[in-house]
Structures are given as C-alpha cells and as structure tokens.
Amino acid sequence: MKFWQRVKVSAYSAYVSWKGAGYNFTNWIGRTFWGIDNGQLATNETIFSVISRLANTVSALPIKLHQNYKLVTDHQAYDTLVNEPNQNMNSFDLLNALEVSRNESGNGYAVILRDIRQQAHEIIPLDPSCVTEFINRDDGALWYKVQGETNTMYVHNSDMLHVKHIRGPSRWRGINPLKVLSNTIKYDKAVQEFSLSEMEKKESFILKYKANVDTEMRDRIISDFRRFYAENGGILFQEPGVEIDKLQKQYFASDTLASERITRSRVANVFNVPVSFLNDVEGGSMSSNEQMMIQFVNMTLLPIVRQYEHEFNRKLLTSEDRKRGMYFKFNLGGLLRGDTSARTQFYQAMLRSGAMKPDEVRMLEDLAPMGGMADVLWISGDLYPQEMDPTLRKSNKSPIEGGEI
C-alpha cells in the first residue's frame, strides 16, 4: 500500500502535499537527500567512539510496556516498537539510528504510520537534514516539514517521534553537539595534520664545505649524496673539511598526547559521559567500576531514556491506554547489578527482607523460574512465607509439609 493511501484512512495522520504522483515513503529510509554526510563523525575517532557507546547502549536496553507494574505484550504499539518497527528494521536498528542522529545532528526523527484503528503500524527514521519544524499560526500546533527529492510532506507532532539534545525556549530543534565542538574538532584536526606532515617529511641534511668548490665539484658531491639518499643509507665518504648535519623533525609525541587528552575531555563534557569511557586513564576517579556505572546511568543515560519514554508514551499510546496505567519503560537495572559479589549481597538482602521472590532472582540472572514455593515471598526468621501465622514460625513443623524439620 502506498503511503498516500495509508494517510487517507487515518484521522490523526499528517497532512500531505505531493508535488507529483504517489510515492512509497519507505524508500526514504537511509537516504541522504542533499548529498551531505557528516565527515566529522567518519573521521574523528573520539567523537565516533562516544556516539557509538551511547547509541549501542540505548539500543541494547530492554524496553517493556507496563500496566500498573505488570508487563503487557499484546498491545500493537508495543509489538511494532519492540519487534518490527518497519519492514527493513528491528527495534535495535531503529533506536540506534535515532540515537546516532540525535548525537550527530542534535535531533533524531521517526515518522509514525498508523492503521485504520489509529494504532502505530510502522515507525520509519528520517534524515535530520530534510526535516524542519514550524508552528501553525491557526492553532499553534507544532508541525514538521519533511523535504524529499521531489516531494514535500507535513507531519503533525503527534505522528513524529523527535528526540533531541537540549534546546532553548525559543526553538524546537536541539542544539547540535558537533557545532559546540567545532573549535575542538578544528584544533584536533590541525594537530593531527601537522604531526602527520612532520612524520611524512623526508630526511633533510646540511652539507658544509670549508672551502669554495667549483660547479663541477658541487655537482659530483650532490650526485654522490643523492645516491646515498636513494639507497636509504650506505657509504658516504666524508672528506676533510666537510661536515654533514641532519635537520631534526619538529614532531613531539608529548604534544600529540596532550592534544588528544584535551579533545577527550571536551568531548566527554559535551556528551556528558565520564572521560574514563573514552579510555582516558587520568580521568578516572571512581573507586570501583560499579560507582562509575552508577554515575554513567544517573547523569548520562537516565535523561536520555526518559526522553524516549515520554515520546513513546505520548505518541504510541492513546489517552485511554495511559488512563489504564500503561507506560513504556527502559530497564536500567541490568547496568547497575555490579559484579558477582555485589549482586549476591543485594539478592540476599532482598530475599531475607521479603522484597523479592526466589523466582524473581532467577529471572534476573536469566535462569528459568521454578514455580511453587519459589514464587512466594519469604522473610527471615529463618525464611518463612510472609502469609504464615507468626506463632507457628518457631515450631518444629515444616511450613511446606507440616512434618518435622
């Protein structure tokens, strides 16, 4: 089905103004409309690494649809987002594309195509360079203008997922972090080009004679030295009164290291990640990896995933869904579980205080639940079911079979 046909059956769909014949919108996926490719991302290792880390982390997080703290799996919006956003992508690819666009240009866009029941049928990411925000003067609503090669489309804000970096009150577009880093990128590039040019220079020498030589003798000296240089060494006779000095290259490895450290620090500040995540050993001040992950989750990931959650809740769920207590939520707990020792202490405390069931611990560790009494809350005393009569806890009767312990 063509995109125009899909739009006609949706009451909340975008108003589309075509300049030509019908067009299949799915062909816009991955297209660079203006021939623009961000060379800074493709050539700067530090920026590439931080964007890769953020995009891969966000897209790898499990996302669930909850209703009053219970998981919901039979909702169409959940199935579309988690399993098949569109015919060419899975959920990981969609979130990865949105997060890369958000960090590369400051904004990530994905248009929502709905079926006749107003449920999300497809979610297609767009090239940020072809999207423009504007306010409709008639009703004050935010719209998006999507400019293709030959066609223009206008999308209402309820049908466009838009994740962005920070913005001011007078603008709807997020600030491009690479523009903030423009001076840092230029400085880093200049240092790299200078260092590379110095290393690529050929060896240079100064030949000194203590007496004047005629043209024929000078040509013979130059010819002999050229032979020596072409052979990358060899025998060069240094006659009395002749001095050969080598010109030293003006390259210092310490200058390059200092420049790279400055670049890593500025990139980490702009993208709000710990500088140790960019392999800067001097930037780590945490006593453990667990503390570093807590800082990364609280200061970096939490604001990002909350933005995604709010977008999904508002634009993929109906008002009736939200009134029934439905909401999307990323699971950040897996990043904070720590090492084996820390997880063991946490599970013991939660089990003995009656806050978690043994089966819940098994599921967190990717083990199959056992059911039965493993799906019951226990409390230390030592470990009786919470519903058990407290007067029976110190008896010798087993709470399971009623026999002797």
N, C-alpha and C positions, 0 to 999 in steps of 0.2 A: 504494500500500500504506500502511495506517495505521501510525503509529509503534508501537502496541502489537503489531501483527503482526511488525514488524521486530525488536522486542526479544525476542520468544519464540524466534527462531531463532538468537540469539547467546548463546553460553555466558558471555561476559565482559561482556554488556550490563548496563545498570543495572537495579536492581530498581525497578519502577514500581508505585505505589499510586494507582489512579484513584478519584476520588470520584463519577465519573459515567460516561457512555458513552465509547466510543473517541474519541480526539482526534487530529487531524493536527498534529503538533508543528511543522511548517514554518510554521504560521500565527503562531507566536510571534516570528518574525523581525521586528525593528524595532519591536516593540510596547512602549509604556510602560505597565506594568501598574498602577502606582499613581498615574498622572497626574503623575509627577514629571519635570520637565525642568530640567536644570541651568542656571539663569539666569545664573550666573557665566560660563559658557563662552559664552553667547549675547550677553552684554552687555559683557564685559571684552575689549578689543581685544588687550591684551598677552598674556593667557592664551590667547586664541583663536589668536594668531599662533604661539606656541611649540608648542601642541598640534598645529596644522596642519603645522608644519615637521617635527616628529618623526613624526607619522603618515604624512605623504606620503613622507618619506624612507625609513622602514622598509618601507612597502608597495611602493615603487618598486624596492627592491633585488632583483636576480635571486637566486632560490633554486634550488639544484641538489641532486640526490641522487647521492652518490658511493659507489663501492665500490672501496676500495683506490686512491683518487685517480683513478678512471675514472668518467665520467658514466654514470648509469643512467636510462633513460627508459621502460622497460617495466614499472615497478612500479606497482601500483594506487594505493597511498598517495600516490606522487609525482604521478600523474595527477590524483587527487582534489584534492590541495592546490594544485597549480600551475595546473590548467586549469579545473576545475569543482567547487569545494567543495560547492555545493548548487545547486539548480535556479534560484535567484534571484541568485547572486553569482558573481563571478570571484575569482581569487586576490587581486588588488589590493583589492577591496572587503572581503574577509574580513580581511586583515591591517590595513587601515585602520580597520575597525570595532573590532578587538581593541585596537589601539594607542590609539585615541581613548578607549575605555572604560578602558584602563589608566591613562591620564593624567588622565581626568576624574573617575574614582571611586577610583582606586588599584588596580583589578582588572579584567581582561578575561577573559570566559568564552566557550567554544565547546564544545558537546557533539558527540561523535563517534558517528555511527551506523554500525554495522558490518553487513556481509552475512554469509551463512552460513559463509563461509570466514574470518571474523574480520578481514577487511580493511576499512579505512575506506571507507565508501560515501558519506557526507555529513558535512560539518562545518558546524554551524549556530551562529552567535554568539548570545549571550543578553544580556538586560538585567541588568547587575550588581545592580540594586536588588532582584531577585527571587531571588538565589542566596545560600545560607547554607552555610557549612562546618561539619561536625561530625565527631567521631571515634566510630566504632563501638566500644562497650565490649567486645564479644565477641572481636574480632580486632585491635583497634587501628588499623583501616584508615580512611583519610580518605574521607568521602562528602560529596556536595553535595546539598542540598535545594533544588529549583527550584520556586518557588511561582508558579503561574499565576493566572488569574482564577477558575477553578473547579476546577483540578486541581493535584495535587502530584506531583512526580517526584523519586526519589532516584537519584543517579548516582554510580557508583564513580569514584575519582580517575583510574583508567586510561582512562576514557571521557570525561574532561573536560579540555580544554586550558585552563590557568589561567596567565595572565601577570600580573605584579603589580609594584608598587613594593616598596621594602624593607619588611620586617616583623620583629618581634621573635621570640624563640624560643618565646613562649607563645601566639602567634596564627598563623593560617593566612591571614588576609586581609592584603593590602598596605595600607600607610598611604595615605590619601587626600591627595594633594599640595594640593588646594584647601582642605582643612581646615588644613593647615600655613600656607597663605597667607590664612587668613580675616581676620586683623587687617590685612594689607596690602590686601586687597580692600576692606574697610570704609573704611580710610583713603583709598584712591584714589577710592572712590565718593563719600565725603564732600567731598573737594576738588573733584571734578567737579561735584557738585550745587551746592556753594557758588559756584563760578565761573559755572555756568550761571545760577543765580538772580541773581547780581550783573549779568550781562550782559543778562538779560531785564528788569531793572527799568527803569521809565520814568524819564525825566529829572525831577529834582526841583529846586525853586528856593525861595529865601527872599526875600520882598518886605519891605523895611523902609521905614517912613514916619517922618519926624522929628517928626510932629505926629499927634495923635489924629484919627481920621476917624469920622464917624457911620456908622450901619448902611447907609444908602442909598449913601453914597460907597464903602464897602467892597464892597458887592455889585456896584457898577459896575466897580470895579477887578478883582474876581475874574472877572466876566463877560468883561471885555476880555482878561484874561490867558488864560482858557480858550479864547477864540477864537484867540489867538496860538499856544497849545499844540496845538490841534486842527489848525491849518493847517501844523503842523510848521515853524514859523517865520513870518516875515512882518514886519509893522511893529508895534512896541510902543513907545508914547510913554513915555519916562522923564521924568516931571515933576521939577522942582526939589524936592529933599528926599526923593527916592525912590531907593532902592538895590535892585538885583536881583542876588543871588548864586546861583550854581549849586552844588548839592550834588554833590561828586565821588563816583563809584562806587568801591567798595573792591575792585577787581579788579586783580591784578598778574600779568601773564603769566609773570614770572620764577618766581613761587610755583608755578604750574601745571607749568612745565618741571622744576623741582626735584622736585616730587612724582612726575612721570612717570619721572624718572631713578631715583628710589628704588624705584619699583614695578618697573621693568625689571630693576634689579639683584637684587631679592629673587626675582622670578620666575625669572630665569636661574639663581640659586643653587639654588632648589628643584628645578628640572627639569634641572639640571646641564648647561646649554648655555652657550657663550660669549655674553657680554652683547652683543657686536657683532652676533650673529644677530638681535637684537631691535632693530636699527637704532640702537644707542647708539654714536655715533661716538667718545665719550670712553672707551668700554670696550675699544677695540681696541688691543692692544699687540704684535701679531704683525707681523713684517717683510714677510710675504707671505701671500697667500690660501692657498697650499699649507700653510704652517705652521698656519694657523687650521683648515683642514680636517683636518689630522692630529690636532690637539687635539680637535676635534669627534668624529672617528671613534674615537679611543682612549679618551676619557673619557666620551663620551655613548653613541655607537651600539654599540660593542663589547659592553658589558654587556647592552644591550637585546637584540641579535640572538642573543647566546649563550643567553639565557633562552628565546627562541623555539626555537632549535636543540635545546636539551635537551628541551623539551616535545615537539617533533616526533619526535626520536629515540626517546624513551621510549614515546610513546603512539601513534605512527603506524607504527612499525616493530616487528616481532616480535623476540624474543630470537634467533631463528635468523638474521634479517636482520642484526642487529648483530654476531653472531658471524662472519658472512661479510664483515664490514668495511663495511657500509652506514651512511651517516650523511648528514643534511641539513646544508647549509652555505649561508649567505648570502655573496654576492660583494661584499666591501667594496673590492676593488681599484679599481673604477671611480671611487670618490670620492677616491682618492689618486694618480691618474695625473698630476695637475698640468697645467700649460699645455703648449703645443706644444714649447717648448724643453726643459723638464724631461723630457717623455716621450721626446723624441729622444735625449737623453743616456742615459736609462735603457735604451732599446731597444738602442742601440749597445753599451753595456757588457754587456748580457745576451747579445747575439748574438756578440760577439767573444770572450766567455769560455766560449761553448758551453753557456750555461744555458737559452737559448730558441732555438726554430726560427723561421725567417722566416715560416712559415705561422702560427705562434702569435702573432707580432706583428701580422700582417694580421687575424687574427680578433679581437684586442683592439681594433683600430681599425675593426671592422665591415666588413672587406674579405674577399672570398671567398678561401679558400686556393687556392694554385696547384698543390700536389702536387709529385711528382717530387723534385728536389733541394731544393726549398723546404721539404720536410718532413723535412730531415736536419739534425742538429746540426753546426754549423761552429765552428772555432776559429781565432783569428788566427795568421797565420804566412806569408802573409796569407790567412786563411779557407780552411781545408781541412776536409773531413769528418773527424770525430774517429776514425772507423774506419780511415782511410788510414794506410799504413805511414809513420812519420816520416822514413825515409830517402828517400822519394820527394817530400817536400814542397818541397825546394829545386831540383828538376829543372825542366826546361822542358816537361815533359809535362803536359797538361791532365788533371786528375783526373776529368773528365767523359768526354772522348772519347779521351784518350790521345795527342792530337796536340800540335803546337807551340802554345804560348800566344801 
